[in-house]
Amino acid sequence: MSEFNVEMLNGKIEKSIILLKEDLATVRAGRANAALVDKVMVDYYGTPTPLKSLANISVPEPRTLLITPFDPKSITEIEKGINIANVGINPANDGKVVRLQIPQVTEERRKELTKIVKKMGEETKVAVRNLRRDANDKVKKMEKAGDFTEDDVKGTLDDIQKTTDKAVKNIDEIVADKEKEILEV
């Protein structure tokens, strides 16, 4: 008898939620956050390298991101990488460090950002619901194959639904927290 594992579904849902959190961290909310440059790749001696592997990233002030390269010669490449990544902030360097001054976000831009955040949340919910559908289909196939009794199927489908509901609630909370952060002046 093959066994359906709700924990596997939980693991896949957790990966979707982690991905959402990573994506939300890159949304600029008007205050400096090292995650803004997490996805920046720098051409370091011909090799695309993540910025965080080439420099120390700190937040000395609420609206300033300070990038201190381990190799001072790479400063122009770091600037190019930031510009290519389209972070939306122009880097400035003094020969030793790169500074990113995060501009004040306008009310109109805040509303746009909340729409983007809601869309990210909805996309994650769709992914979770697709995982639920796949899990339900797998359980129904196992029932047809004679691996599950009717009671087993009902209990497992209930577990899958509870897991999905919990995940959707978690996603809503994460999105609401990010919206609150964005709307905070």
Buried (B, 14 or more C-beta within 10 A) or exposed (E): EEEBEBEEBBEBBEEBBEBBBEBBBBBBBBBBBBBBBBBBBBBBEEEEBBBBEBBEBEBEEEBBBBBBBEEEEBBEBBBEBBEEBEBEBEBEBEEEBBBBEBEEBEEEBBEEBBEBBBEBBEBBBEBBEEBBEEBBEBBBEBBEEEBBEEEBBEEBBEBBEEBBEEBBEBBEEBBEEBBEBBBEE
